[in-house]
Amino acid sequence: MPAPRSFDEKRARIAALAEAPPAQAAAELRRLVADRNGYLVGEAAAMAGRLALRELVPDLVGAFPRLLEEPLKSDKGCSGKNRVVEALLAFDAHEPDTYLAGLRHVQLEPAFGQPIDTAAGLRGLCAHALVHVGHRDALLEVAPLLADREPVTRAEAAAALGNSGLDAAAAALHVKALSGDPEPDVLGACYRGLLRLLPGRYLGFVAKVLQQGDDGAAEAAALALGESRLPEALPILQAELAGAARAGRLRDSVLLGMALLRTDAANDALVALVEEGAEVHAIAALSALALHRHDAPLVERVREAVMGRRSKKLAAVFAEKIDGG
């Protein structure tokens, strides 16, 4: 069939290649990855990943520097570059030069008010890529991104360091956590990384943030403790809930942290709150237990607890958040 010429034709052809024989799909995607339009390059890269066409790795690597040239024309929004890196990651491709180029790329695009850096997510993605392939300088390259001007980059850099398995990465995350950040997502990524890398050393540190930090940091700490899945986190969360008589968002974060632990003991504590706690706390516990709405035995326990309270408000919350979820 004739090669597609227009943007719409090329896009439709990429979608159609999902059903093509692998050899044909590889040949056509190779041409499409070489397209001058970054969006189409990204679509072709995504399809190559979907079809597991690892033979296209050299073509994907070759496309990346082209998308860095006059990027506001070739790849507005960085969609092409993001999808190329995602495809390379799907192939476990050891291409540090590509990831380093993406890590250092800044792409300011016009917007209402200040220009927007559309490469913020790309830098974070490349931070994960460098860690994933075990690049020898991953820590040296990724840690400075903890001071990036964009919150998403800082958060993804922290997450990448937390996944690195390197004790030295914990030092960088500790310093960042101590220096603070206006974005709770960034702090949360730091706390999660610390608890993943060296839980014995940093459990007390994150607990102290929960107890003494401002609301944003404390909420992030509560969720990080839950996501750690550490049994030792439950008494810390329970003590904070009881001792400070927390209310509002922080109380809700503590209860959600308990649900995130996904342990019988944590679930028992939440069900007990539904059974016996003040109505406002029981409602908050139900919201946290909504995380487990697909756990049929637990849902039945919660249903019985709600029925025992004979509260129309609790019954309505259960119906909305759990029974109808």
Secondary structure, 3 states (H helix, E strand, C coil): CCCCCCHHHHHHHHHHHHHCCHHHHHHHHHHHHCCCCHHHHHHHHHHHHHCCCHHHHHHHHHHHHHHHCCHHHHCHHHHHHHHHHHHHHHCCCCCHHHHHHHHCCCCEECCCCCCEECCHHHHHHHHHHHHHCCCCCHHHHHHHHHHCCCHHHHHHHHHHHHCCCCHHHHHHHHHHHHHCCCCHHHHHHHHHHHHHHCHHHHHHHHHHHHHHCCHHHHHHHHHHHHHHCCCCHHHHHHHHHHHCCCCHHHHHHHHHHHHHHCCHHHHHHHHHHHHHCCHHHHHHHHHHHHHHCCCHHHHHHHHHHHHHHCCHHHHHHHHHHHHCC
